[in-house]
Amino acid sequence: MKILVTGFAPFGGEAINPSYEAVRQLPDALGDAHIIKMEIPVAFGKDIDCIAAALEKYNPDAVVCVGQAGGRTQITPEFVGINYMNARIPDNDGNQPTGRIVEDGPDAYFSTLPVFAMTEAAREAGIPAGVSYTAGTYCCNEVMYGLLHLLATKHTNARGGFIHVPYLSTQPDALSGKAPSMPLSMMVEGLTAMIDALIKNPVDRAPVDGTEA
């Protein structure tokens, strides 16, 4: 089994991006599964192009894309990606697009990862985790939607989805007390538990933690 795991380059004036800092410290293998790790740019269009090229090169069985969600307190597998982008800030190429990601694509794609089993596995390891129902409208959601569109139309034997991680404890907003954060070691442990759950759960478990509103 081959699992492609991606993390983003730094953006928004930051020196690091916790998503790739955690991804690059993941083990190279979990059991018989080989973990392929890759950094992708924070640039609309280019990020998806990198993933498309990696799908052709590696033909993975599953793809897990990881990104930063400043302000969150948990590691959060995303349930759904929407066909819409509305960039709050320019990407690293200076672009700030709005509109549909795939003009003739469906309005949304649901993750094909076992998000509830992954959340449960992280919690059992003592890592704060919860399923998220919004991936935003920046590059993270664009990557999630774009990945799932590729899997639905060209690479139909692979599963895929997206996970958000909080700020690292060493990032400026965390150090100043403006935002919650998580130590890098905890992120790595949580992502490892989630990927292990992906390997062990071809079908997801029952949903957990529904919302009231």
Short mmCIF file of the C-alpha atoms (twelve columns), coordinates in Angstrom:
data_MODEL
# 
_entry.id   MODEL 
# 
loop_
_atom_site.group_PDB 
_atom_site.id 
_atom_site.type_symbol 
_atom_site.label_atom_id 
_atom_site.label_alt_id 
_atom_site.label_comp_id 
_atom_site.label_asym_id 
_atom_site.label_seq_id 
_atom_site.Cartn_x 
_atom_site.Cartn_y 
_atom_site.Cartn_z 
_atom_site.pdbx_PDB_model_num 
ATOM 1   C CA . MET A 1   0.000   0.000  0.000   1 
ATOM 2   C CA . LYS A 2   1.238   3.475  -0.882  1 
ATOM 3   C CA . ILE A 3   -0.048  6.586  0.888   1 
ATOM 4   C CA . LEU A 4   0.821   10.054 -0.421  1 
ATOM 5   C CA . VAL A 5   0.848   12.692 2.330   1 
ATOM 6   C CA . THR A 6   1.266   16.367 1.454   1 
ATOM 7   C CA . GLY A 7   1.882   19.502 3.507   1 
ATOM 8   C CA . PHE A 8   1.994   23.143 2.471   1 
ATOM 9   C CA . ALA A 9   4.920   25.542 2.193   1 
ATOM 10  C CA . PRO A 10  4.931   28.602 4.504   1 
ATOM 11  C CA . PHE A 11  2.603   31.465 3.568   1 
ATOM 12  C CA . GLY A 12  1.212   34.729 4.864   1 
ATOM 13  C CA . GLY A 13  4.591   35.963 6.084   1 
ATOM 14  C CA . GLU A 14  5.229   32.908 8.271   1 
ATOM 15  C CA . ALA A 15  8.658   31.258 8.336   1 
ATOM 16  C CA . ILE A 16  7.226   27.750 8.694   1 
ATOM 17  C CA . ASN A 17  4.021   25.876 7.971   1 
ATOM 18  C CA . PRO A 18  3.128   23.288 10.639  1 
ATOM 19  C CA . SER A 19  1.461   21.053 8.065   1 
ATOM 20  C CA . TYR A 20  4.683   20.182 6.265   1 
ATOM 21  C CA . GLU A 21  6.779   20.358 9.435   1 
ATOM 22  C CA . ALA A 22  4.611   17.533 10.783  1 
ATOM 23  C CA . VAL A 23  4.336   15.619 7.503   1 
ATOM 24  C CA . ARG A 24  8.085   15.430 6.974   1 
ATOM 25  C CA . GLN A 25  8.529   13.863 10.425  1 
ATOM 26  C CA . LEU A 26  6.035   11.078 9.763   1 
ATOM 27  C CA . PRO A 27  7.470   7.551  9.584   1 
ATOM 28  C CA . ASP A 28  8.463   6.274  6.155   1 
ATOM 29  C CA . ALA A 29  6.301   3.208  6.670   1 
ATOM 30  C CA . LEU A 30  3.438   1.981  8.836   1 
ATOM 31  C CA . GLY A 31  3.317   -1.785 8.750   1 
ATOM 32  C CA . ASP A 32  3.346   -2.739 5.083   1 
ATOM 33  C CA . ALA A 33  2.241   0.732  3.956   1 
ATOM 34  C CA . HIS A 34  4.825   3.030  2.379   1 
ATOM 35  C CA . ILE A 35  4.414   6.740  3.230   1 
ATOM 36  C CA . ILE A 36  5.346   9.201  0.458   1 
ATOM 37  C CA . LYS A 37  5.823   12.747 1.786   1 
ATOM 38  C CA . MET A 38  5.676   15.889 -0.338  1 
ATOM 39  C CA . GLU A 39  5.557   19.666 0.107   1 
ATOM 40  C CA . ILE A 40  3.164   21.598 -2.141  1 
ATOM 41  C CA . PRO A 41  3.030   25.361 -2.845  1 
ATOM 42  C CA . VAL A 42  0.467   27.763 -1.417  1 
ATOM 43  C CA . ALA A 43  -0.555  28.853 -4.906  1 
ATOM 44  C CA . PHE A 44  -3.935  28.336 -6.502  1 
ATOM 45  C CA . GLY A 45  -3.684  25.943 -9.432  1 
ATOM 46  C CA . LYS A 46  -0.031  25.043 -8.869  1 
ATOM 47  C CA . ASP A 47  -0.910  23.100 -5.710  1 
ATOM 48  C CA . ILE A 48  -3.356  20.892 -7.611  1 
ATOM 49  C CA . ASP A 49  -0.905  20.496 -10.491 1 
ATOM 50  C CA . CYS A 50  1.686   19.115 -8.034  1 
ATOM 51  C CA . ILE A 51  -0.815  16.625 -6.653  1 
ATOM 52  C CA . ALA A 52  -1.922  15.584 -10.150 1 
ATOM 53  C CA . ALA A 53  1.701   14.931 -11.114 1 
ATOM 54  C CA . ALA A 54  2.283   12.915 -7.936  1 
ATOM 55  C CA . LEU A 55  -0.797  10.801 -8.623  1 
ATOM 56  C CA . GLU A 56  0.596   9.920  -12.029 1 
ATOM 57  C CA . LYS A 57  4.093   9.248  -10.663 1 
ATOM 58  C CA . TYR A 58  3.273   7.204  -7.563  1 
ATOM 59  C CA . ASN A 59  -0.228  5.795  -8.230  1 
ATOM 60  C CA . PRO A 60  -0.999  5.830  -4.486  1 
ATOM 61  C CA . ASP A 61  -3.780  3.895  -2.804  1 
ATOM 62  C CA . ALA A 62  -4.672  6.903  -0.657  1 
ATOM 63  C CA . VAL A 63  -3.858  10.617 -0.487  1 
ATOM 64  C CA . VAL A 64  -3.880  12.661 2.711   1 
ATOM 65  C CA . CYS A 65  -3.383  16.407 2.292   1 
ATOM 66  C CA . VAL A 66  -2.549  18.404 5.419   1 
ATOM 67  C CA . GLY A 67  -2.853  22.152 5.981   1 
ATOM 68  C CA . GLN A 68  -2.739  24.801 8.703   1 
ATOM 69  C CA . ALA A 69  -5.897  26.142 10.325  1 
ATOM 70  C CA . GLY A 70  -4.803  28.911 12.654  1 
ATOM 71  C CA . GLY A 71  -7.230  29.261 15.562  1 
ATOM 72  C CA . ARG A 72  -8.215  25.613 15.822  1 
ATOM 73  C CA . THR A 73  -7.448  23.648 18.961  1 
ATOM 74  C CA . GLN A 74  -7.564  20.148 17.462  1 
ATOM 75  C CA . ILE A 75  -6.363  18.091 14.518  1 
ATOM 76  C CA . THR A 76  -9.409  18.046 12.266  1 
ATOM 77  C CA . PRO A 77  -10.082 15.695 9.350   1 
ATOM 78  C CA . GLU A 78  -12.340 17.514 6.892   1 
ATOM 79  C CA . PHE A 79  -15.679 15.958 5.954   1 
ATOM 80  C CA . VAL A 80  -16.417 17.951 2.784   1 
ATOM 81  C CA . GLY A 81  -14.736 20.183 0.201   1 
ATOM 82  C CA . ILE A 82  -16.816 22.738 -1.691  1 
ATOM 83  C CA . ASN A 83  -16.479 23.954 -5.268  1 
ATOM 84  C CA . TYR A 84  -15.737 27.542 -4.307  1 
ATOM 85  C CA . MET A 85  -12.690 29.666 -3.573  1 
ATOM 86  C CA . ASN A 86  -12.624 33.095 -1.934  1 
ATOM 87  C CA . ALA A 87  -9.066  33.961 -0.935  1 
ATOM 88  C CA . ARG A 88  -8.932  36.174 2.163   1 
ATOM 89  C CA . ILE A 89  -5.277  36.975 1.444   1 
ATOM 90  C CA . PRO A 90  -3.167  36.598 -1.709  1 
ATOM 91  C CA . ASP A 91  -1.442  33.268 -2.216  1 
ATOM 92  C CA . ASN A 92  2.344   33.069 -2.555  1 
ATOM 93  C CA . ASP A 93  2.078   34.059 -6.228  1 
ATOM 94  C CA . GLY A 94  0.061   37.161 -5.356  1 
ATOM 95  C CA . ASN A 95  -3.233  35.745 -6.637  1 
ATOM 96  C CA . GLN A 96  -6.492  36.196 -4.755  1 
ATOM 97  C CA . PRO A 97  -9.161  34.352 -6.763  1 
ATOM 98  C CA . THR A 98  -12.881 33.953 -6.173  1 
ATOM 99  C CA . GLY A 99  -15.352 31.672 -7.899  1 
ATOM 100 C CA . ARG A 100 -15.710 27.997 -8.729  1 
ATOM 101 C CA . ILE A 101 -12.694 25.700 -8.556  1 
ATOM 102 C CA . VAL A 102 -13.904 23.400 -11.347 1 
ATOM 103 C CA . GLU A 103 -16.382 25.227 -13.563 1 
ATOM 104 C CA . ASP A 104 -18.461 22.190 -14.500 1 
ATOM 105 C CA . GLY A 105 -17.739 20.177 -11.334 1 
ATOM 106 C CA . PRO A 106 -20.255 19.213 -8.645  1 
ATOM 107 C CA . ASP A 107 -20.902 21.653 -5.830  1 
ATOM 108 C CA . ALA A 108 -19.095 19.496 -3.269  1 
ATOM 109 C CA . TYR A 109 -17.212 16.254 -2.688  1 
ATOM 110 C CA . PHE A 110 -17.222 14.284 0.546   1 
ATOM 111 C CA . SER A 111 -13.931 12.920 1.861   1 
ATOM 112 C CA . THR A 112 -13.347 9.275  1.013   1 
ATOM 113 C CA . LEU A 113 -11.098 8.810  4.045   1 
ATOM 114 C CA . PRO A 114 -12.505 7.158  7.209   1 
ATOM 115 C CA . VAL A 115 -12.675 10.504 9.023   1 
ATOM 116 C CA . PHE A 116 -14.555 9.250  12.083  1 
ATOM 117 C CA . ALA A 117 -12.264 6.264  12.580  1 
ATOM 118 C CA . MET A 118 -9.275  8.572  12.170  1 
ATOM 119 C CA . THR A 119 -10.624 10.998 14.754  1 
ATOM 120 C CA . GLU A 120 -11.287 8.182  17.197  1 
ATOM 121 C CA . ALA A 121 -7.773  6.782  16.723  1 
ATOM 122 C CA . ALA A 122 -6.168  10.142 17.474  1 
ATOM 123 C CA . ARG A 123 -8.283  10.587 20.583  1 
ATOM 124 C CA . GLU A 124 -7.368  7.101  21.788  1 
ATOM 125 C CA . ALA A 125 -3.733  8.209  21.485  1 
ATOM 126 C CA . GLY A 126 -4.498  11.217 23.686  1 
ATOM 127 C CA . ILE A 127 -4.455  13.775 20.857  1 
ATOM 128 C CA . PRO A 128 -7.200  16.428 20.609  1 
ATOM 129 C CA . ALA A 129 -9.126  15.685 17.408  1 
ATOM 130 C CA . GLY A 130 -12.526 16.276 15.861  1 
ATOM 131 C CA . VAL A 131 -14.209 16.054 12.467  1 
ATOM 132 C CA . SER A 132 -14.586 19.436 10.729  1 
ATOM 133 C CA . TYR A 133 -17.385 20.299 8.325   1 
ATOM 134 C CA . THR A 134 -15.741 23.325 6.716   1 
ATOM 135 C CA . ALA A 135 -12.362 23.385 4.999   1 
ATOM 136 C CA . GLY A 136 -12.601 27.144 4.368   1 
ATOM 137 C CA . THR A 137 -12.311 28.841 0.971   1 
ATOM 138 C CA . TYR A 138 -8.534  29.236 0.625   1 
ATOM 139 C CA . CYS A 139 -5.938  26.831 -0.802  1 
ATOM 140 C CA . CYS A 140 -6.762  24.085 1.708   1 
ATOM 141 C CA . ASN A 141 -10.317 23.708 0.459   1 
ATOM 142 C CA . GLU A 142 -9.154  24.138 -3.142  1 
ATOM 143 C CA . VAL A 143 -6.694  21.276 -2.678  1 
ATOM 144 C CA . MET A 144 -9.284  19.065 -1.008  1 
ATOM 145 C CA . TYR A 145 -11.879 19.664 -3.703  1 
ATOM 146 C CA . GLY A 146 -9.335  19.431 -6.514  1 
ATOM 147 C CA . LEU A 147 -7.901  16.187 -5.145  1 
ATOM 148 C CA . LEU A 148 -11.317 14.593 -4.786  1 
ATOM 149 C CA . HIS A 149 -12.229 15.708 -8.306  1 
ATOM 150 C CA . LEU A 150 -9.092  14.000 -9.634  1 
ATOM 151 C CA . LEU A 151 -9.920  10.850 -7.690  1 
ATOM 152 C CA . ALA A 152 -13.519 10.865 -8.899  1 
ATOM 153 C CA . THR A 153 -12.621 11.355 -12.553 1 
ATOM 154 C CA . LYS A 154 -9.151  9.885  -13.164 1 
ATOM 155 C CA . HIS A 155 -7.841  7.861  -10.219 1 
ATOM 156 C CA . THR A 156 -10.963 6.085  -9.061  1 
ATOM 157 C CA . ASN A 157 -9.221  3.328  -7.091  1 
ATOM 158 C CA . ALA A 158 -7.657  5.730  -4.563  1 
ATOM 159 C CA . ARG A 159 -9.133  7.295  -1.438  1 
ATOM 160 C CA . GLY A 160 -8.396  10.840 -0.401  1 
ATOM 161 C CA . GLY A 161 -9.144  13.780 1.820   1 
ATOM 162 C CA . PHE A 162 -7.762  16.600 3.937   1 
ATOM 163 C CA . ILE A 163 -6.668  17.177 7.534   1 
ATOM 164 C CA . HIS A 164 -6.145  20.539 9.239   1 
ATOM 165 C CA . VAL A 165 -3.636  21.043 12.056  1 
ATOM 166 C CA . PRO A 166 -3.434  24.006 14.480  1 
ATOM 167 C CA . TYR A 167 -0.601  26.481 14.772  1 
ATOM 168 C CA . LEU A 168 2.689   25.154 16.104  1 
ATOM 169 C CA . SER A 169 3.528   26.310 19.611  1 
ATOM 170 C CA . THR A 170 6.517   28.236 18.205  1 
ATOM 171 C CA . GLN A 171 4.585   30.383 15.696  1 
ATOM 172 C CA . PRO A 172 4.161   34.111 16.457  1 
ATOM 173 C CA . ASP A 173 0.377   34.074 17.041  1 
ATOM 174 C CA . ALA A 174 0.776   31.158 19.441  1 
ATOM 175 C CA . LEU A 175 3.691   32.722 21.302  1 
ATOM 176 C CA . SER A 176 1.788   35.990 21.699  1 
ATOM 177 C CA . GLY A 177 -1.290  34.218 23.044  1 
ATOM 178 C CA . LYS A 178 -3.470  35.261 20.113  1 
ATOM 179 C CA . ALA A 179 -4.186  31.712 18.989  1 
ATOM 180 C CA . PRO A 180 -4.215  28.164 20.347  1 
ATOM 181 C CA . SER A 181 -1.449  25.822 19.289  1 
ATOM 182 C CA . MET A 182 -0.050  22.312 19.522  1 
ATOM 183 C CA . PRO A 183 3.487   20.928 19.949  1 
ATOM 184 C CA . LEU A 184 5.000   19.399 16.822  1 
ATOM 185 C CA . SER A 185 5.456   16.018 18.501  1 
ATOM 186 C CA . MET A 186 1.726   15.879 19.262  1 
ATOM 187 C CA . MET A 187 0.845   16.746 15.651  1 
ATOM 188 C CA . VAL A 188 3.102   13.985 14.358  1 
ATOM 189 C CA . GLU A 189 1.636   11.464 16.791  1 
ATOM 190 C CA . GLY A 190 -1.908  12.466 15.880  1 
ATOM 191 C CA . LEU A 191 -1.326  12.299 12.126  1 
ATOM 192 C CA . THR A 192 0.427   8.940  12.512  1 
ATOM 193 C CA . ALA A 193 -2.556  7.548  14.423  1 
ATOM 194 C CA . MET A 194 -4.924  8.867  11.757  1 
ATOM 195 C CA . ILE A 195 -2.954  7.354  8.887   1 
ATOM 196 C CA . ASP A 196 -2.782  4.046  10.748  1 
ATOM 197 C CA . ALA A 197 -6.593  4.195  11.085  1 
ATOM 198 C CA . LEU A 198 -6.861  4.863  7.355   1 
ATOM 199 C CA . ILE A 199 -4.858  1.713  6.674   1 
ATOM 200 C CA . LYS A 200 -6.952  -0.391 9.051   1 
ATOM 201 C CA . ASN A 201 -10.401 0.942  8.096   1 
ATOM 202 C CA . PRO A 202 -11.443 0.464  4.463   1 
ATOM 203 C CA . VAL A 203 -14.938 1.424  5.663   1 
ATOM 204 C CA . ASP A 204 -15.518 4.223  8.172   1 
ATOM 205 C CA . ARG A 205 -16.971 3.752  11.635  1 
ATOM 206 C CA . ALA A 206 -20.178 5.332  12.922  1 
ATOM 207 C CA . PRO A 207 -20.177 9.153  13.060  1 
ATOM 208 C CA . VAL A 208 -19.155 10.909 16.252  1 
ATOM 209 C CA . ASP A 209 -19.778 14.414 17.629  1 
ATOM 210 C CA . GLY A 210 -22.579 15.749 15.466  1 
ATOM 211 C CA . THR A 211 -23.401 19.467 15.629  1 
ATOM 212 C CA . GLU A 212 -26.550 21.100 16.976  1 
ATOM 213 C CA . ALA A 213 -26.643 24.064 14.602  1 
# 
